[in-house]
Amino acid sequence: MSEGEGARILVVDDAEGVRGYLASLLELRGYRVDTAEDGRSALALLEGGAAPDVVLLDVMMPGQDGLETLRRIRDLDPRLAVVMLSVVGSTQTIVEAMQLGAADYLNKPFQEEELEAALHSAISRRALLQERDRLAAEVVAHGESVVWGSDSMLAVRALLEQVADTDVTMLIQGESGVGKEIVARMAHELSPRREKPFVKVNCAALPADLLESELFGYEKGAFTGATGRKYGKFELAHTGTIFLDEIGEMSPALQAKLLQVLQDSEFTRLGGNREIRVDVRVLCATNRRLTEMVKTGEFREDLYFRLDVVSVRIPPLRERREEIPALALSFLRRFAARYEKPIATLSPALAEELSRYPFPGNVRELENLIKRVVVLENEELILSELRQGARGRQRSAALRVLLDGLEESAGALPLREVGRRAAQEAEREAIDRVLHHTHWNRKQAAKLLGVSYKTLLQKIRDCGLEPT
């Protein structure tokens, strides 16, 4: 139980023998232990400043029982991990305890291994939540736009910290807009080079010849218009970090020169013949599958292996949805300050739509969406777009289900029935779109669709359509 060594446990049980046994067992394992003989005593300790990492709480106690004590603990500290202990293992009691926020529920008598596992899980979870709170506080304090508020991003942060003292190259992969530059900057900030330059180059923003001069510089007279010496980004990043964004867009010829820099830490400026030595840590990012590009010959295999010493995958926002509320609030505050707009909160309706939206453009799309909310000072347009998109996804899903069903029953349905079902789904989509276009003005919708008002009402009922 080395993971839990030094953690403080509060044991709450009215049986003196149980309290003594648990205290002795846990102290032998390296824990610090406090005990309380009932719920009131436990609450008094907590209100008096006791700060346990986990509470072991008996369910069946005289006076204030364990469930009531759990309710009171939740009011005092919603994050405090509580493991319930009881000889009563009824489903109703277990469900109620879990609904009240218990971290686990052990039936007496339990095995020491069960207790170890429950404590380890509770302590780890509390540490994770504390780290999330700390990072969220850092974001607010420094005005950062990305919250490390999900388990997957905390895992990324942990990896960055693990290699913080090394100069290894790092390949950051993920969809467009997930925050690859933020991760690169964090890797730089955690490194011994944090006080040195951080230089970013977007490899997709320039054609190959201009990108080469941007990276490595040029001498006077190297080409028409080169009226003086220009220092390249690698020289500007000397002793610091260079971040090559969209590395997958780099030309094969330039890939070869980059490989030489990684191997020898030397290069020559365009039009020059003197070797320039640099001390630079290289971080790269891409939204493309470099392994597939290596197979097709678009990306050098030897360069790929030089870059992929430490690989970091940034999950898309749809896989870290718990970050959305904090990110939205952070963007709201930033843009309100930038455009001198009153700071407001997002309506429950918009917050709900954001929680469901898949964000194909990831964090960047959320940022732009909140910017529009602030600039327009009106949520209705954005809310309408999100709802329309949600209806489109539902229609696509319904069509996929229909096609999957037809595939599974291939040969069992006559072609006429296949056509009828597909036409019905298409008709439903057309009616739904027109109704929303007319804001559910049925008479206007009937006119646009070229059917009678009575026919439209019947089809609305048949299709199960309702205003939203």
C-alpha positions as CSV (number, residue, x, y, z in Angstrom):
1,M,0.0,0.0,0.0
2,S,2.9,2.4,-0.7
3,E,0.6,4.5,-2.8
4,G,-1.4,5.4,0.3
5,E,1.4,5.8,2.7
6,G,1.0,8.9,4.8
7,A,-2.6,9.4,3.9
8,R,-5.0,10.2,6.7
9,I,-8.0,8.0,7.4
10,L,-11.0,8.7,9.7
11,V,-12.6,5.5,11.0
12,V,-16.2,6.0,12.2
13,D,-17.7,3.0,14.0
14,D,-19.7,2.6,17.2
15,A,-18.0,-0.8,17.9
16,E,-14.8,-0.1,19.9
17,G,-13.4,-3.5,18.8
18,V,-13.8,-2.6,15.1
19,R,-12.3,0.9,15.5
20,G,-9.3,-0.6,17.3
21,Y,-8.8,-3.3,14.7
22,L,-9.0,-0.9,11.8
23,A,-6.8,1.6,13.4
24,S,-4.1,-0.9,14.1
25,L,-4.3,-2.5,10.7
26,L,-4.1,0.9,8.9
27,E,-1.3,2.2,11.0
28,L,0.8,-0.9,10.3
29,R,0.2,-0.1,6.6
30,G,1.7,3.4,7.0
31,Y,-1.6,5.4,7.3
32,R,-2.3,8.1,9.9
33,V,-5.6,7.3,11.6
34,D,-8.2,9.2,13.5
35,T,-11.3,7.5,15.0
36,A,-14.8,8.6,16.0
37,E,-17.4,6.5,17.9
38,D,-20.5,8.0,16.0
39,G,-21.6,10.3,13.3
40,R,-21.8,13.4,15.5
41,S,-18.2,13.0,16.8
42,A,-17.0,12.5,13.2
43,L,-18.7,15.7,12.0
44,A,-17.3,17.6,15.0
45,L,-13.8,16.5,14.0
46,L,-14.4,17.6,10.4
47,E,-15.9,20.9,11.4
48,G,-13.0,21.4,13.7
49,G,-10.5,21.2,10.9
50,A,-9.6,17.5,10.6
51,A,-8.7,16.9,6.9
52,P,-8.8,13.1,6.2
53,D,-8.2,11.8,2.8
54,V,-10.8,9.0,3.3
55,V,-13.6,8.3,5.8
56,L,-14.4,4.7,6.7
57,L,-18.0,5.1,7.8
58,D,-20.2,2.4,9.4
59,V,-23.8,2.4,8.2
60,M,-25.5,1.0,11.3
61,M,-24.9,3.3,14.3
62,P,-27.2,4.5,17.1
63,G,-28.6,8.0,16.8
64,Q,-27.3,9.6,13.6
65,D,-26.8,6.6,11.3
66,G,-24.2,6.3,8.5
67,L,-26.4,7.5,5.7
68,E,-27.4,10.7,7.5
69,T,-23.7,11.3,8.5
70,L,-22.8,10.8,4.8
71,R,-25.3,13.5,3.8
72,R,-23.8,15.9,6.3
73,I,-20.3,15.1,5.2
74,R,-21.3,15.9,1.6
75,D,-22.5,19.3,2.7
76,L,-19.2,20.0,4.5
77,D,-16.9,18.6,1.7
78,P,-18.4,17.3,-1.5
79,R,-15.0,15.9,-2.6
80,L,-14.1,14.0,0.6
81,A,-14.0,10.2,-0.3
82,V,-16.3,8.1,2.0
83,V,-16.2,4.3,2.0
84,M,-19.3,2.8,3.7
85,L,-18.9,-0.3,6.0
86,S,-21.9,-2.4,7.0
87,V,-23.1,-5.9,7.9
88,V,-26.3,-4.9,6.0
89,G,-25.8,-5.5,2.3
90,S,-29.3,-4.6,1.1
91,T,-29.5,-3.3,-2.5
92,Q,-31.6,-0.3,-1.4
93,T,-29.0,0.8,1.2
94,I,-26.1,0.4,-1.2
95,V,-27.9,2.3,-3.9
96,E,-28.8,5.1,-1.5
97,A,-25.2,5.4,-0.3
98,M,-23.9,5.6,-3.8
99,Q,-26.5,8.2,-4.8
100,L,-25.3,10.2,-1.8
101,G,-21.8,10.1,-3.2
102,A,-20.1,7.2,-1.4
103,A,-16.9,6.2,-3.1
104,D,-17.4,2.5,-2.2
105,Y,-19.4,0.1,-0.1
106,L,-17.8,-2.9,1.8
107,N,-19.8,-5.6,3.6
108,K,-18.6,-6.8,6.9
109,P,-16.6,-9.0,7.3
110,F,-14.4,-7.9,4.5
111,Q,-11.0,-9.1,3.4
112,E,-8.0,-6.9,4.0
113,E,-7.4,-6.9,0.2
114,E,-10.9,-5.5,-0.4
115,L,-10.2,-2.7,2.1
116,E,-6.8,-2.0,0.4
117,A,-8.4,-1.8,-3.0
118,A,-11.2,0.5,-1.8
119,L,-8.8,2.9,0.0
120,H,-6.3,2.9,-2.9
121,S,-9.1,3.8,-5.4
122,A,-10.6,6.5,-3.1
123,I,-7.2,8.1,-2.4
124,S,-6.3,8.1,-6.1
125,R,-9.6,9.6,-7.1
126,R,-9.3,12.4,-4.5
127,A,-5.8,13.2,-5.6
128,L,-7.0,13.4,-9.2
129,L,-9.8,15.8,-8.3
130,Q,-7.4,17.9,-6.2
131,E,-5.0,18.1,-9.2
132,R,-7.8,19.0,-11.5
133,D,-8.9,21.8,-9.1
134,R,-5.3,23.1,-8.9
135,L,-4.8,23.2,-12.6
136,A,-8.2,24.8,-13.1
137,A,-7.2,27.5,-10.6
138,E,-4.0,28.0,-12.5
139,V,-5.9,28.5,-15.7
140,V,-8.2,31.2,-14.2
141,A,-5.2,32.9,-12.5
142,H,-3.2,33.1,-15.7
143,G,-6.0,33.6,-18.2
144,E,-5.1,30.4,-20.1
145,S,-7.6,29.1,-22.6
146,V,-7.3,25.4,-21.9
147,V,-8.3,23.6,-18.8
148,W,-6.5,20.4,-17.9
149,G,-9.9,19.2,-16.5
150,S,-10.3,15.7,-17.8
151,D,-8.6,12.4,-16.9
152,S,-7.2,12.1,-20.4
153,M,-5.6,15.6,-20.3
154,L,-4.2,15.0,-16.8
155,A,-2.6,11.8,-18.3
156,V,-1.0,14.0,-21.0
157,R,0.2,16.4,-18.3
158,A,1.7,13.5,-16.3
159,L,3.6,12.4,-19.4
160,L,4.9,15.9,-20.0
161,E,6.1,16.0,-16.4
162,Q,7.7,12.6,-16.6
163,V,10.0,13.7,-19.5
164,A,10.3,17.3,-18.4
165,D,14.0,17.1,-17.5
166,T,15.0,15.5,-20.9
167,D,15.6,17.1,-24.3
168,V,13.9,14.3,-26.3
169,T,12.0,15.2,-29.4
170,M,8.2,14.9,-29.0
171,L,5.5,14.2,-31.6
172,I,2.1,15.6,-30.6
173,Q,-0.8,14.2,-32.6
174,G,-4.4,15.0,-32.7
175,E,-7.2,16.5,-34.7
176,S,-7.2,20.1,-35.7
177,G,-8.1,22.4,-32.9
178,V,-7.6,20.1,-30.0
179,G,-4.9,22.2,-28.4
180,K,-1.6,20.8,-29.7
181,E,0.2,24.1,-29.4
182,I,-0.9,24.5,-25.7
183,V,0.6,21.1,-25.0
184,A,3.8,22.1,-26.7
185,R,4.0,25.3,-24.7
186,M,3.4,23.3,-21.5
187,A,6.2,20.9,-22.4
188,H,8.5,23.9,-22.8
189,E,7.3,25.5,-19.6
190,L,8.0,22.3,-17.6
191,S,11.5,21.9,-19.1
192,P,14.8,23.5,-17.9
193,R,14.6,25.6,-21.1
194,R,11.5,27.5,-19.8
195,E,13.4,30.8,-19.5
196,K,14.7,30.5,-23.1
197,P,12.9,31.2,-26.4
198,F,9.8,29.2,-27.6
199,V,9.6,29.6,-31.4
200,K,6.7,28.3,-33.4
201,V,6.7,27.6,-37.1
202,N,3.6,26.6,-39.0
203,C,4.9,24.3,-41.8
204,A,1.6,24.4,-43.7
205,A,1.6,28.2,-43.9
206,L,4.5,28.6,-46.4
207,P,5.6,27.0,-49.6
208,A,8.6,24.8,-49.4
209,D,11.2,27.3,-50.6
210,L,10.0,30.0,-48.2
211,L,9.7,27.5,-45.4
212,E,13.4,26.5,-45.8
213,S,14.5,30.1,-45.6
214,E,12.2,30.7,-42.6
215,L,13.7,27.7,-40.7
216,F,17.4,28.1,-41.6
217,G,17.7,31.7,-42.8
218,Y,19.8,33.0,-45.7
219,E,22.8,35.0,-46.6
220,K,22.9,38.2,-48.6
221,G,22.6,37.5,-52.3
222,A,21.3,33.9,-51.8
223,F,18.5,34.7,-54.2
224,T,16.8,37.7,-55.9
225,G,15.6,40.0,-53.2
226,A,18.0,38.7,-50.5
227,T,19.5,42.1,-49.7
228,G,20.8,41.1,-46.3
229,R,21.4,38.2,-43.9
230,K,18.3,36.7,-42.3
231,Y,18.5,34.5,-39.2
232,G,16.3,31.4,-39.3
233,K,14.0,30.1,-36.7
234,F,16.4,27.5,-35.6
235,E,19.0,30.2,-34.7
236,L,16.4,32.2,-33.0
237,A,15.4,29.2,-30.9
238,H,19.0,28.5,-29.8
239,T,19.1,27.1,-26.2
240,G,15.3,27.0,-26.3
241,T,12.5,25.1,-28.0
242,I,11.3,25.1,-31.6
243,F,7.7,23.9,-32.3
244,L,7.1,22.7,-35.8
245,D,3.4,22.6,-36.3
246,E,1.8,20.6,-39.1
247,I,5.0,18.8,-39.7
248,G,3.2,16.4,-42.1
249,E,3.0,19.2,-44.7
250,M,6.8,19.5,-45.0
251,S,8.3,18.7,-48.4
252,P,10.6,15.6,-48.7
253,A,13.6,17.7,-49.5
254,L,13.1,19.8,-46.4
255,Q,12.5,16.7,-44.4
256,A,16.0,15.6,-45.3
257,K,17.6,18.8,-44.1
258,L,15.6,18.6,-40.9
259,L,16.8,15.1,-40.3
260,Q,20.4,16.4,-40.6
261,V,19.8,19.1,-38.0
262,L,18.3,16.5,-35.6
263,Q,21.3,14.2,-36.1
264,D,24.1,16.7,-36.1
265,S,22.6,19.9,-34.6
266,E,24.2,21.7,-37.5
267,F,22.9,23.4,-40.7
268,T,23.9,26.0,-43.2
269,R,21.9,29.1,-44.2
270,L,20.7,29.4,-47.8
271,G,23.5,30.8,-49.9
272,G,26.0,30.1,-47.1
273,N,28.8,27.6,-46.6
274,R,29.5,27.9,-42.9
275,E,28.1,25.2,-40.6
276,I,26.0,26.8,-37.8
277,R,25.6,24.7,-34.6
278,V,22.5,25.1,-32.5
279,D,21.2,23.7,-29.2
280,V,17.5,23.3,-29.7
281,R,14.8,21.0,-28.5
282,V,12.4,20.0,-31.3
283,L,8.7,19.5,-30.7
284,C,6.4,18.6,-33.6
285,A,2.7,18.4,-34.1
286,T,0.4,17.0,-36.8
287,N,-3.2,16.1,-37.5
288,R,-2.2,13.6,-40.2
289,R,-1.3,9.9,-39.8
290,L,2.4,10.0,-40.3
291,T,2.6,6.2,-40.2
292,E,0.3,6.1,-43.3
293,M,2.4,8.8,-45.0
294,V,5.5,6.7,-44.3
295,K,3.9,3.7,-46.1
296,T,3.0,5.9,-49.1
297,G,6.5,7.5,-49.3
298,E,5.2,11.0,-48.4
299,F,7.1,11.1,-45.2
300,R,10.6,9.9,-44.5
301,E,10.7,6.8,-42.2
302,D,14.0,7.7,-40.7
303,L,12.7,11.2,-39.8
304,Y,9.5,9.8,-38.4
305,F,11.5,7.6,-35.9
306,R,13.7,10.6,-35.0
307,L,10.6,12.7,-34.2
308,D,8.5,10.0,-32.5
309,V,10.8,9.5,-29.4
310,V,7.9,10.6,-27.2
311,S,4.5,10.3,-28.7
312,V,1.6,12.4,-27.2
313,R,-1.9,11.9,-28.5
314,I,-4.4,14.7,-27.7
315,P,-7.9,13.3,-27.6
316,P,-10.7,15.3,-29.3
317,L,-13.0,17.4,-27.3
318,R,-15.9,15.0,-27.7
319,E,-13.8,12.5,-25.6
320,R,-13.2,15.0,-22.9
321,R,-16.6,16.6,-22.6
322,E,-16.2,17.4,-18.9
323,E,-13.9,20.2,-19.9
324,I,-16.6,22.0,-21.9
325,P,-18.2,24.1,-19.1
326,A,-14.9,25.4,-17.7
327,L,-13.5,26.1,-21.2
328,A,-16.7,27.9,-22.2
329,L,-16.5,30.1,-19.1
330,S,-12.9,30.8,-19.7
331,F,-13.5,31.9,-23.2
332,L,-16.6,33.9,-22.1
333,R,-14.5,35.9,-19.6
334,R,-11.6,36.5,-22.0
335,F,-13.7,37.7,-24.9
336,A,-16.0,39.8,-22.7
337,A,-12.8,41.6,-21.5
338,R,-11.3,41.9,-25.0
339,Y,-14.5,43.4,-26.6
340,E,-15.6,45.3,-23.5
341,K,-18.8,43.4,-23.2
342,P,-20.7,42.7,-19.9
343,I,-19.6,39.4,-18.5
344,A,-22.6,37.1,-18.4
345,T,-23.2,33.4,-17.9
346,L,-24.4,30.9,-20.5
347,S,-28.1,30.1,-20.4
348,P,-29.0,26.5,-19.2
349,A,-30.4,25.9,-22.8
350,L,-27.1,26.8,-24.5
351,A,-25.0,24.9,-21.9
352,E,-27.2,21.8,-22.5
353,E,-26.7,22.1,-26.3
354,L,-22.9,22.5,-25.8
355,S,-22.8,19.4,-23.6
356,R,-24.3,17.4,-26.5
357,Y,-22.6,18.9,-29.5
358,P,-19.8,16.7,-31.0
359,F,-17.4,19.7,-31.8
360,P,-15.8,18.4,-35.0
361,G,-13.6,21.5,-34.8
362,N,-12.7,20.7,-31.2
363,V,-11.5,23.4,-28.7
364,R,-11.0,26.0,-31.5
365,E,-14.6,25.6,-32.6
366,L,-15.8,26.1,-29.0
367,E,-13.6,29.2,-28.7
368,N,-15.0,30.7,-31.9
369,L,-18.6,29.8,-30.9
370,I,-18.3,31.6,-27.6
371,K,-16.6,34.6,-29.3
372,R,-19.7,34.9,-31.5
373,V,-22.0,34.7,-28.4
374,V,-20.0,37.6,-26.8
375,V,-19.8,39.8,-29.9
376,L,-23.4,39.4,-30.9
377,E,-24.6,39.6,-27.2
378,N,-27.3,37.1,-28.3
379,E,-27.4,33.3,-27.9
380,E,-30.4,32.7,-30.1
381,L,-28.6,32.4,-33.4
382,I,-26.0,30.0,-32.0
383,L,-28.6,28.0,-30.1
384,S,-30.7,27.6,-33.3
385,E,-27.6,26.4,-35.3
386,L,-26.7,23.9,-32.6
387,R,-30.3,22.6,-32.5
388,Q,-30.5,22.4,-36.3
389,G,-27.2,20.4,-36.3
390,A,-28.5,18.1,-33.6
391,R,-31.6,17.4,-35.8
392,G,-29.4,16.7,-38.8
393,R,-27.3,14.2,-36.8
394,Q,-30.5,12.5,-35.5
395,R,-31.8,12.3,-39.1
396,S,-28.5,10.8,-40.3
397,A,-28.6,8.3,-37.4
398,A,-32.2,7.4,-38.3
399,L,-31.2,6.8,-41.9
400,R,-28.2,4.7,-40.9
401,V,-30.4,2.6,-38.7
402,L,-32.8,2.1,-41.6
403,L,-30.0,1.1,-44.0
404,D,-28.5,-1.2,-41.4
405,G,-31.8,-2.9,-41.0
406,L,-32.3,-3.3,-44.7
407,E,-28.8,-4.8,-45.0
408,E,-29.5,-7.3,-42.2
409,S,-32.8,-8.3,-43.9
410,A,-31.3,-8.3,-47.4
411,G,-33.5,-10.4,-49.7
412,A,-36.3,-10.5,-47.2
413,L,-37.9,-7.2,-48.2
414,P,-39.3,-6.6,-51.7
415,L,-37.8,-3.6,-53.5
416,R,-41.0,-1.7,-53.3
417,E,-40.9,-1.9,-49.5
418,V,-37.3,-0.7,-49.5
419,G,-38.3,2.3,-51.6
420,R,-41.3,3.0,-49.4
421,R,-39.2,3.2,-46.2
422,A,-36.5,5.3,-47.8
423,A,-39.0,7.7,-49.2
424,Q,-40.8,7.9,-45.9
425,E,-37.6,8.9,-44.1
426,A,-36.7,11.4,-46.8
427,E,-40.2,12.9,-46.6
428,R,-39.9,13.2,-42.8
429,E,-36.6,15.0,-43.2
430,A,-38.1,17.4,-45.8
431,I,-41.1,18.2,-43.6
432,D,-39.0,18.7,-40.5
433,R,-36.6,21.2,-42.3
434,V,-39.4,23.2,-43.8
435,L,-41.3,23.4,-40.4
436,H,-38.2,24.7,-38.7
437,H,-37.5,27.1,-41.6
438,T,-41.0,28.6,-41.1
439,H,-40.7,28.4,-37.3
440,W,-43.5,25.9,-37.3
441,N,-45.9,28.1,-39.2
442,R,-47.9,25.1,-40.6
443,K,-49.9,27.0,-43.2
444,Q,-46.7,28.6,-44.7
445,A,-45.0,25.2,-44.5
446,A,-47.9,23.5,-46.4
447,K,-47.7,26.1,-49.1
448,L,-43.9,25.6,-49.5
449,L,-44.3,21.8,-49.6
450,G,-47.2,22.0,-52.1
451,V,-49.7,20.1,-49.9
452,S,-52.9,20.9,-48.2
453,Y,-52.9,22.1,-44.6
454,K,-54.9,19.0,-43.6
455,T,-52.4,16.7,-45.4
456,L,-49.5,18.3,-43.6
457,L,-51.1,18.0,-40.2
458,Q,-51.7,14.2,-40.9
459,K,-48.1,13.8,-42.0
460,I,-46.8,15.6,-39.0
461,R,-48.7,13.2,-36.8
462,D,-47.5,10.2,-38.9
463,C,-43.9,11.3,-38.6
464,G,-44.1,12.0,-34.9
465,L,-42.7,15.5,-35.4
466,E,-42.8,18.1,-32.6
467,P,-41.7,21.7,-32.2
468,T,-38.4,22.2,-30.4
